[in-house]
């Protein structure tokens, strides 16, 4: 069957060279022409203000062609699973673009026309973006989970000023050995145990009460970050005569529920995108894809 398809497509490509547009790629029953490639190229150059004299135009076009192929694949997959895009959704997407670029209503399509790019091609690109987002949301709804530990780990790593901590740093000093510290570590379960520890034990006990971004020592910060409230870290900075551990009493997040929901949503979206990319690559292997080149 593929031999017949290849023969037929070779005939179509040969015949199409007499027409205004030449077929440069086929994805199952869909075609991509050199006109599609040139229009997308012109659109991207204009949008991104690319200096074509200092870039490899051939490499840019090859990348765009791959993007167009991928768009055909996920458009076919979206159709298969019943994802559709309404005119209202397209209009709303255009309005969002205009707001983000401080354009007046209608300016987006007028600017597209001024760049000699067809309205249909611009809308097709917007439609593809909406389809992709809907596919991600579909994957998110069915497969993507986001645990609280993942969420707060992200907040700790990326918004450490929002993390308010109360913790004890316990380390040995000249009056106590590493073995003394290890014995205390074994006995310590929570901050209450630290409070009950006599300060004349020879161990250095420091209360840290601040936001996480104010903790300058990297190892201490990492230990706090990796330890839940009400528990202790592993022993770190261990050497012949020096060791430490952290006991976290409290860890609070100075962040609104709306911000947390927004972060959770974006993290789930990233997870969904990774899964979608993997899913699309699996589908791509099953597709009939033929590239003829743009020349």
Secondary structure in CASP SS format (residue, H / E / C, confidence):
PFRMAT SS
TARGET T0000
AUTHOR 0000-0000-0000
METHOD secondary structure of the structure
MODEL  1
X C 1.00
X H 1.00
X H 1.00
X H 1.00
X H 1.00
X H 1.00
X H 1.00
X H 1.00
X H 1.00
X H 1.00
X H 1.00
X H 1.00
X H 1.00
X H 1.00
X H 1.00
X H 1.00
X C 1.00
X C 1.00
X C 1.00
X C 1.00
X C 1.00
X C 1.00
X E 1.00
X E 1.00
X E 1.00
X E 1.00
X E 1.00
X C 1.00
X C 1.00
X E 1.00
X E 1.00
X E 1.00
X E 1.00
X H 1.00
X H 1.00
X H 1.00
X H 1.00
X H 1.00
X H 1.00
X H 1.00
X H 1.00
X H 1.00
X H 1.00
X H 1.00
X H 1.00
X H 1.00
X H 1.00
X H 1.00
X C 1.00
X C 1.00
X C 1.00
X H 1.00
X H 1.00
X H 1.00
X C 1.00
X C 1.00
X H 1.00
X H 1.00
X H 1.00
X H 1.00
X H 1.00
X H 1.00
X H 1.00
X H 1.00
X H 1.00
X H 1.00
X H 1.00
X H 1.00
X H 1.00
X H 1.00
X H 1.00
X H 1.00
X H 1.00
X H 1.00
X H 1.00
X H 1.00
X H 1.00
X H 1.00
X H 1.00
X H 1.00
X H 1.00
X C 1.00
X C 1.00
X C 1.00
X C 1.00
X C 1.00
X H 1.00
X H 1.00
X H 1.00
X H 1.00
X H 1.00
X H 1.00
X H 1.00
X H 1.00
X H 1.00
X H 1.00
X H 1.00
X H 1.00
X H 1.00
X H 1.00
X C 1.00
X C 1.00
X C 1.00
X C 1.00
X C 1.00
X C 1.00
X H 1.00
X H 1.00
X H 1.00
X H 1.00
X H 1.00
X H 1.00
X H 1.00
X H 1.00
X C 1.00
X C 1.00
X C 1.00
X C 1.00
X H 1.00
X H 1.00
X H 1.00
X H 1.00
X H 1.00
X H 1.00
X H 1.00
X H 1.00
X H 1.00
X H 1.00
X H 1.00
X H 1.00
X H 1.00
X H 1.00
X H 1.00
X H 1.00
X H 1.00
X H 1.00
X H 1.00
X H 1.00
X H 1.00
X H 1.00
X H 1.00
X H 1.00
X H 1.00
X C 1.00
X C 1.00
X C 1.00
X C 1.00
X H 1.00
X H 1.00
X H 1.00
X H 1.00
X H 1.00
X H 1.00
X H 1.00
X H 1.00
X H 1.00
X H 1.00
X H 1.00
X C 1.00
X H 1.00
X H 1.00
X H 1.00
X E 1.00
X E 1.00
X E 1.00
X E 1.00
X E 1.00
X E 1.00
X E 1.00
X E 1.00
X E 1.00
X E 1.00
X C 1.00
X C 1.00
X C 1.00
X C 1.00
X C 1.00
X H 1.00
X H 1.00
X H 1.00
X H 1.00
X H 1.00
X H 1.00
X H 1.00
X H 1.00
X H 1.00
X H 1.00
X C 1.00
X C 1.00
X C 1.00
X H 1.00
X H 1.00
X H 1.00
X H 1.00
X H 1.00
X H 1.00
X C 1.00
X C 1.00
X H 1.00
X H 1.00
X H 1.00
X C 1.00
X E 1.00
X E 1.00
X E 1.00
X E 1.00
X E 1.00
X E 1.00
X E 1.00
X E 1.00
X E 1.00
X H 1.00
X H 1.00
X H 1.00
X C 1.00
X C 1.00
X C 1.00
X H 1.00
X H 1.00
X H 1.00
X H 1.00
X H 1.00
X H 1.00
X H 1.00
X H 1.00
X C 1.00
X C 1.00
X C 1.00
X C 1.00
X C 1.00
X E 1.00
X E 1.00
X C 1.00
X C 1.00
X C 1.00
X E 1.00
X C 1.00
X C 1.00
X C 1.00
X C 1.00
X C 1.00
X C 1.00
X C 1.00
X E 1.00
X E 1.00
X E 1.00
X E 1.00
X E 1.00
X E 1.00
X E 1.00
X E 1.00
X E 1.00
X E 1.00
X C 1.00
X C 1.00
X C 1.00
X H 1.00
X H 1.00
X H 1.00
X H 1.00
X H 1.00
X H 1.00
X H 1.00
X H 1.00
X H 1.00
X H 1.00
X H 1.00
X H 1.00
X H 1.00
X H 1.00
X H 1.00
X H 1.00
X H 1.00
X H 1.00
X H 1.00
X H 1.00
X H 1.00
X H 1.00
X H 1.00
X H 1.00
X H 1.00
X H 1.00
X H 1.00
X H 1.00
X C 1.00
X C 1.00
X C 1.00
X C 1.00
X E 1.00
X E 1.00
X E 1.00
X C 1.00
X C 1.00
X C 1.00
X C 1.00
END
